[in-house]
Structures are given as structure tokens and as C-alpha cells.
Amino acid sequence: MPKILHWLGLTACIILVISCFLPWAYYADINKTFTGFFSEQNEYGKPGVFLTLLATFFFVFMLLPKVWAKRTNLFLGALEISYGIKTFVLFSSCYNAYCPEKRIGIYLMLFSTIFMMLAAIFPAMKLKENTK
């Protein structure tokens, strides 16, 4: 099971980076589609930059067979999922009695952060036994 989650975590990192380039929400009142790197007049910032940076570190630490890397991934996974939830709520919340249309990218972003956290909780690592 941990080996499957290891590959799922690596795949989720790649999907997260791709999802930042896909449409996240369509705002019909201004006729614009927002992505992880674009929002009208930068109102919502560029969460794709931060998510991509964290996913890159997460990917590298998943490949390292060190205990400190796995512990760092727990922190990065928690940071990633919390920022993903915050971003999901920000981009999909209603304002002025108008609700934007959620697109595929925002769902991919949210689910990939969840799978990354699962991969961080259950790392694929063999520990050496202490024989004295």
C-alpha cells in the first residue's frame, strides 16, 4: 500500500502543477476565466506560483530516502492542503449575489493536494532494525 501511495503522491504533484494552468473558475459578470496564475487585476493573487513551488519541493523530497525528507513532506503536505482549501474557497465563493462557475482545474488542484497529503502520511520507506 505505501508503494502505491508513493507513486500516487508523485503523480499528484505533476497533476497539481498542470492544474494551475487549467481554468479554475469562470466569472460571467466580467466574462473572464481565472486560472492559478491569472485573476482579474490580480484580485485573488497568483496561488499557482506558491502551489507549484511547494509541489516541486514535495516531489524532490518524495524521491529522497531520508527520514528528514519524509518529515518535511508531512509539513509541506499540510501546508499544501490548507492552502489548497483556502484557494478553493476563495475562487469558488459567491460575491454580490453572484456565484462563479467552477471549472475542472480547481477540482484537480484540490484533489491532488489531498492525495499528496495521503502520500506524506504513509511514506514508502524501509527502516533499518537496530541489532545490539
SULTAGI-V256658 format. One record per residue. N is the residue number from 1. NEAR is the number of other ideal C-beta (glycine too) atoms within 10 Angstrom. Layout:
# SULTAGI-V256658
n = (N/N)
near = (NEAR/NEAR)
This chain:
# SULTAGI-V256658
n = (1/2/3/4/5/6/7/8/9/10/11/12/13/14/15/16/17/18/19/20/21/22/23/24/25/26/27/28/29/30/31/32/33/34/35/36/37/38/39/40/41/42/43/44/45/46/47/48/49/50/51/52/53/54/55/56/57/58/59/60/61/62/63/64/65/66/67/68/69/70/71/72/73/74/75/76/77/78/79/80/81/82/83/84/85/86/87/88/89/90/91/92/93/94/95/96/97/98/99/100/101/102/103/104/105/106/107/108/109/110/111/112/113/114/115/116/117/118/119/120/121/122/123/124/125/126/127/128/129/130/131/132)
near = (7/13/9/11/19/17/12/16/26/16/14/28/25/12/19/28/19/15/28/24/14/18/17/31/22/14/17/10/9/12/7/13/16/21/20/28/14/15/19/10/6/8/8/16/13/15/22/22/12/16/22/19/11/20/23/13/16/27/19/13/21/24/9/13/11/10/11/9/18/18/13/17/25/14/12/21/25/14/16/27/19/12/16/24/13/11/23/19/10/15/22/17/10/8/9/6/5/10/13/21/11/15/18/11/22/23/15/18/27/18/15/27/30/15/19/30/22/15/25/24/15/16/19/16/13/7/6/5/5/5/4/2)
